[in-house]
Amino acid sequence: MPLVTLRQALDEARRGGYALGAFNVSDVLQAEAVLDAAAETSSPVILASLAGVTAHGGDERFWSALHHLIDGYPQLPVVLHLDHGPDPATCRRAMDNGFTSVMIDGSLRVGGTPSSFAENLAVTTEVVAEAHRHGVSVEGELGTIGGSKTDGSRAPIVLADPDQAREFVTATGVDALAVAIGTSHGAYKFDAPPDGSVLQMTLIEKISSLVPQTHLVMHGSSSLPAQLREQNNRYGAGLPESWGVPDAEKVRSVTMGVRKINQGMDSHLAFTGAARQALGTDRLNVDPAYYLRPGREAMQRMVAERMRLFGQAGHADDYQPVPLAEMACRYTLETS
């Protein structure tokens, strides 16, 4: 099946009353785990990647390999999505390499500081105009998700403003909108189980009522299962105690209008925990396949579990792909 756009996938999810997990991958083995989970559960799937994070020899080499891998799953509707594109040039590069969806994260300046609403609106409008000419979907972000960084520091969280959401969507024409409601990126999210003072779930309902035709996205929504943290720590990691977003809140968000739920850290915890265990229990082995295989299998189990939780399992056969040229015509008609 040809790649589908994020707009088409989330339209189908709305009709079916479910959400789609967007699973971040940084190499082909992780992508295989996600696609195998989708095949196992007969799920449409969003395969997401960030620019500049792969261990392969470069983004373009990795992205080309993703296309070759996806071709081996003709029964699946797959969205190839760029996550957190930092600038228009990166989004253009992804589009040139066959991505059917890009996220422009205008909530942050290139240096990482929060941008103004006007700056966010301008850069998002620029990317939407170009992407829609090619039939490619666009996700924007309002507010700042924040969270833990690789150096141990924490980026601030700026909650989304419902009134700004309506203005933002009207002005930019984004297909999907990531809204900051208190969730957090990274392997260290919350010091205690999050409650209503941390996760502002009512913001989802307010924003959804103001932009009913735009699909909402929940970022930073990994659950950080304690058993996976413990597995990693047992075999050499030093992860602090932390809580993520409870599964029940993710399910509740779907009833409020969320159609895309980003998952990255749970998959990484599952993959790395299994790999660490394999390395820690056989100190004579030096063959990477020995520890990468259980990592891939653990990640597949995690992703399949999430696909069932979000309700997307069993919906792969609902899709008839819409060519990008036809999507471009639809976008033109919508704005004319």
C-alpha positions as CSV (number, residue, x, y, z in Angstrom):
1,M,0.0,0.0,0.0
2,P,1.4,3.5,-0.8
3,L,2.2,5.8,2.1
4,V,-0.8,7.7,3.4
5,T,-0.8,11.3,4.8
6,L,-1.4,12.2,8.4
7,R,-4.5,14.1,7.4
8,Q,-6.1,11.0,5.8
9,A,-5.0,8.7,8.7
10,L,-6.4,11.0,11.4
11,D,-9.6,11.6,9.5
12,E,-10.1,7.8,9.5
13,A,-9.2,7.6,13.2
14,R,-11.9,10.3,13.9
15,R,-14.5,8.3,12.0
16,G,-13.5,5.1,13.8
17,G,-13.3,6.7,17.3
18,Y,-9.7,5.8,18.0
19,A,-6.2,7.4,18.1
20,L,-3.0,6.5,16.3
21,G,0.2,6.1,18.1
22,A,3.2,7.9,16.5
23,F,6.2,5.8,17.3
24,N,9.7,7.4,17.1
25,V,12.5,5.4,15.6
26,S,16.1,6.2,15.0
27,D,17.2,3.1,13.1
28,V,15.8,0.4,10.8
29,L,15.7,-2.2,13.5
30,Q,13.3,-0.1,15.6
31,A,11.2,0.7,12.5
32,E,10.9,-3.0,11.8
33,A,9.7,-3.5,15.4
34,V,7.0,-0.9,14.9
35,L,5.9,-2.3,11.5
36,D,5.8,-5.8,12.8
37,A,3.6,-4.7,15.7
38,A,1.3,-3.0,13.2
39,A,1.2,-6.2,11.1
40,E,0.5,-8.3,14.2
41,T,-2.4,-6.1,15.2
42,S,-3.6,-5.1,11.7
43,S,-3.1,-1.5,12.6
44,P,-2.6,1.7,10.6
45,V,0.6,3.3,11.9
46,I,2.5,6.5,12.1
47,L,6.3,5.9,11.8
48,A,8.0,9.0,13.1
49,S,11.6,10.1,13.1
50,L,13.5,13.2,14.2
51,A,16.1,14.7,11.9
52,G,19.7,14.3,13.0
53,V,19.2,11.5,15.6
54,T,20.0,8.3,13.7
55,A,23.1,6.2,14.2
56,H,23.1,5.5,10.5
57,G,25.5,7.4,8.3
58,G,23.1,10.3,7.7
59,D,19.4,11.1,7.6
60,E,19.0,10.6,3.9
61,R,20.6,7.1,4.0
62,F,18.3,6.2,6.9
63,W,15.2,7.7,5.3
64,S,15.9,5.8,2.1
65,A,16.2,2.5,4.1
66,L,12.8,3.3,5.8
67,H,11.1,3.5,2.4
68,H,12.6,0.1,1.4
69,L,11.5,-1.4,4.7
70,I,7.9,0.0,4.4
71,D,7.6,-1.5,0.9
72,G,7.7,-4.9,2.6
73,Y,4.4,-4.2,4.4
74,P,2.0,-3.6,1.5
75,Q,-1.0,-4.5,3.7
76,L,-0.4,-1.6,6.1
77,P,-1.4,2.1,5.9
78,V,1.8,3.9,6.9
79,V,2.3,7.6,7.6
80,L,6.0,8.6,7.4
81,H,6.2,11.6,9.7
82,L,8.9,14.0,10.6
83,D,8.7,14.8,14.3
84,H,9.7,18.2,15.7
85,G,11.1,19.7,12.6
86,P,13.0,22.7,13.9
87,D,12.8,24.9,10.8
88,P,11.3,25.1,7.3
89,A,14.6,23.8,5.7
90,T,14.4,20.6,7.6
91,C,10.8,20.1,6.8
92,R,11.5,20.7,3.1
93,R,14.3,18.1,3.3
94,A,11.9,15.5,4.7
95,M,9.3,16.3,2.1
96,D,12.0,15.9,-0.6
97,N,12.8,12.5,0.9
98,G,9.2,11.2,0.6
99,F,7.7,12.0,4.0
100,T,4.0,12.3,3.9
101,S,3.7,14.4,7.0
102,V,6.0,16.9,8.7
103,M,5.8,18.7,12.1
104,I,7.1,22.2,12.3
105,D,7.8,23.0,15.9
106,G,7.5,26.8,15.8
107,S,7.0,26.8,19.6
108,L,10.8,27.0,20.0
109,R,13.4,29.2,18.3
110,V,16.4,27.4,16.7
111,G,18.4,28.1,19.9
112,G,15.8,26.3,22.0
113,T,14.2,29.3,23.7
114,P,10.4,29.6,23.5
115,S,9.2,31.6,20.5
116,S,6.5,34.3,20.5
117,F,3.1,33.4,19.2
118,A,3.7,35.7,16.2
119,E,7.0,33.9,15.4
120,N,5.3,30.5,15.7
121,L,2.4,31.5,13.5
122,A,4.7,32.9,10.8
123,V,7.0,29.9,10.5
124,T,4.1,27.4,10.6
125,T,2.2,29.3,7.9
126,E,5.3,29.1,5.7
127,V,5.6,25.3,6.1
128,V,1.9,24.7,5.6
129,A,1.8,26.6,2.4
130,E,4.7,24.6,0.9
131,A,3.6,21.3,2.2
132,H,0.0,21.5,1.1
133,R,1.2,22.4,-2.4
134,H,2.7,18.9,-2.5
135,G,-0.2,17.2,-0.7
136,V,1.8,16.7,2.5
137,S,0.2,17.1,5.9
138,V,1.5,19.4,8.6
139,E,1.4,19.3,12.4
140,G,2.1,22.4,14.4
141,E,2.6,23.0,18.1
142,L,1.1,25.5,20.5
143,G,2.6,26.0,23.9
144,T,5.9,24.2,24.8
145,I,6.0,20.5,25.8
146,G,9.2,20.8,27.7
147,G,10.8,17.9,29.5
148,S,14.1,16.3,30.3
149,K,17.1,16.8,27.9
150,T,20.0,14.4,27.2
151,D,22.3,16.6,29.4
152,G,20.0,16.1,32.5
153,S,18.5,19.6,32.4
154,R,14.8,20.2,32.0
155,A,13.1,22.4,29.4
156,P,10.2,24.5,30.7
157,I,6.5,23.7,30.0
158,V,4.3,26.4,28.6
159,L,0.6,25.4,28.5
160,A,-1.4,26.0,25.3
161,D,-3.9,28.8,25.3
162,P,-7.3,27.8,23.9
163,D,-8.1,31.2,22.4
164,Q,-4.7,31.3,20.7
165,A,-5.4,27.8,19.4
166,R,-8.4,29.0,17.4
167,E,-6.4,31.9,15.9
168,F,-3.5,29.7,15.2
169,V,-5.5,27.0,13.3
170,T,-7.4,29.6,11.3
171,A,-4.3,31.5,10.3
172,T,-2.1,28.5,9.5
173,G,-4.4,25.8,8.2
174,V,-2.5,23.0,10.0
175,D,-3.9,19.5,9.8
176,A,-3.0,18.6,13.4
177,L,-2.1,20.5,16.5
178,A,0.1,19.4,19.3
179,V,-1.2,21.1,22.5
180,A,0.9,21.5,25.6
181,I,-1.3,20.2,28.5
182,G,1.5,19.4,31.0
183,T,3.0,16.3,29.5
184,S,6.7,16.1,29.2
185,H,9.4,14.6,26.9
186,G,12.1,12.3,28.1
187,A,12.8,9.5,30.5
188,Y,12.3,11.7,33.6
189,K,8.8,13.4,33.6
190,F,7.2,13.7,37.0
191,D,8.4,13.4,40.6
192,A,5.1,11.9,41.6
193,P,2.1,10.3,39.9
194,P,0.6,13.2,37.9
195,D,-2.8,14.5,38.9
196,G,-5.1,17.3,37.7
197,S,-2.7,19.9,38.8
198,V,0.0,18.5,36.4
199,L,-2.0,17.2,33.5
200,Q,-4.5,19.8,32.4
201,M,-6.8,17.4,30.6
202,T,-9.6,19.9,30.5
203,L,-7.5,22.0,28.0
204,I,-8.0,19.2,25.5
205,E,-11.8,19.6,25.7
206,K,-11.6,23.4,25.5
207,I,-9.3,23.4,22.5
208,S,-11.2,20.6,20.7
209,S,-14.4,22.5,21.0
210,L,-12.8,25.6,19.4
211,V,-11.1,23.8,16.5
212,P,-13.3,20.8,15.8
213,Q,-11.9,20.1,12.3
214,T,-8.3,20.0,13.5
215,H,-6.8,16.8,14.9
216,L,-5.2,17.2,18.3
217,V,-1.9,15.6,19.3
218,M,-0.6,14.6,22.7
219,H,3.2,14.7,22.9
220,G,5.4,13.4,25.8
221,S,2.9,10.8,26.7
222,S,5.1,7.7,27.5
223,S,4.1,5.9,30.7
224,L,7.6,5.0,31.8
225,P,6.7,1.6,33.3
226,A,8.4,0.9,36.6
227,Q,9.4,-2.6,35.5
228,L,11.2,-1.3,32.5
229,R,13.1,1.3,34.5
230,E,14.0,-1.4,37.0
231,Q,15.2,-3.8,34.2
232,N,17.4,-1.1,32.8
233,N,18.9,-0.2,36.2
234,R,19.5,-3.9,37.1
235,Y,21.8,-4.2,34.1
236,G,23.8,-1.0,34.4
237,A,21.5,2.1,33.9
238,G,21.0,4.8,36.5
239,L,17.5,6.0,35.8
240,P,15.9,8.0,38.6
241,E,12.4,7.1,39.9
242,S,9.9,8.9,37.7
243,W,6.3,8.7,36.6
244,G,4.9,9.1,33.1
245,V,1.4,9.6,31.7
246,P,-1.0,6.9,33.0
247,D,-2.6,4.7,30.3
248,A,-6.0,5.6,31.6
249,E,-5.4,9.3,30.8
250,K,-4.3,8.5,27.3
251,V,-7.4,6.5,26.7
252,R,-9.5,9.4,28.2
253,S,-7.8,11.9,25.9
254,V,-9.1,10.0,22.9
255,T,-12.7,10.6,24.0
256,M,-11.8,14.3,24.3
257,G,-10.6,14.6,20.7
258,V,-6.9,13.5,20.7
259,R,-6.2,11.5,17.5
260,K,-2.4,11.2,17.6
261,I,-0.4,10.1,20.7
262,N,3.3,10.3,20.5
263,Q,5.3,7.5,22.0
264,G,9.1,7.3,22.1
265,M,10.6,6.7,25.6
266,D,8.5,3.6,26.4
267,S,9.8,2.0,23.2
268,H,13.4,3.0,24.1
269,L,13.1,1.7,27.6
270,A,11.8,-1.7,26.3
271,F,14.4,-2.0,23.6
272,T,17.4,-0.9,25.8
273,G,16.3,-2.9,28.8
274,A,16.1,-6.1,26.9
275,A,19.5,-5.4,25.2
276,R,21.1,-4.5,28.5
277,Q,19.8,-7.8,30.0
278,A,21.2,-9.8,27.1
279,L,24.6,-8.1,27.4
280,G,24.6,-8.5,31.2
281,T,23.8,-12.2,31.2
282,D,26.4,-13.3,28.6
283,R,29.7,-11.4,29.1
284,L,31.5,-13.4,26.5
285,N,29.3,-12.5,23.6
286,V,30.3,-9.7,21.2
287,D,27.8,-10.3,18.3
288,P,25.4,-7.4,18.2
289,A,22.6,-9.6,16.8
290,Y,22.6,-11.4,20.2
291,Y,21.4,-8.4,22.1
292,L,19.7,-6.4,19.4
293,R,17.3,-9.2,18.6
294,P,15.7,-9.3,22.1
295,G,15.6,-5.5,22.0
296,R,13.6,-5.5,18.8
297,E,11.3,-8.1,20.1
298,A,10.7,-6.2,23.4
299,M,9.9,-3.0,21.5
300,Q,7.5,-4.9,19.2
301,R,5.6,-6.2,22.2
302,M,5.4,-2.7,23.7
303,V,4.2,-1.1,20.5
304,A,1.6,-3.8,19.9
305,E,0.3,-3.2,23.4
306,R,0.0,0.5,22.8
307,M,-1.8,0.0,19.5
308,R,-4.4,-2.1,21.2
309,L,-4.8,0.5,24.0
310,F,-5.3,3.4,21.5
311,G,-8.0,1.4,19.6
312,Q,-6.2,1.4,16.2
313,A,-5.8,-2.4,16.2
314,G,-7.9,-4.0,13.5
315,H,-8.4,-0.9,11.4
316,A,-5.7,-1.4,8.7
317,D,-8.2,-2.6,6.1
318,D,-10.3,0.7,6.4
319,Y,-7.9,2.6,4.2
320,Q,-7.8,3.5,0.5
321,P,-4.7,5.5,-0.1
322,V,-5.1,9.0,-1.5
323,P,-2.3,10.0,-3.9
324,L,-0.3,13.2,-2.8
325,A,-1.4,14.9,-6.0
326,E,-5.0,14.4,-5.1
327,M,-4.4,15.6,-1.6
328,A,-2.7,18.7,-3.0
329,C,-5.9,19.4,-5.1
330,R,-8.1,18.9,-2.0
331,Y,-6.0,21.5,-0.1
332,T,-6.3,23.9,-3.0
333,L,-10.1,23.5,-3.0
334,E,-10.2,24.0,0.8
335,T,-8.4,27.3,0.6
336,S,-10.0,28.7,-2.6
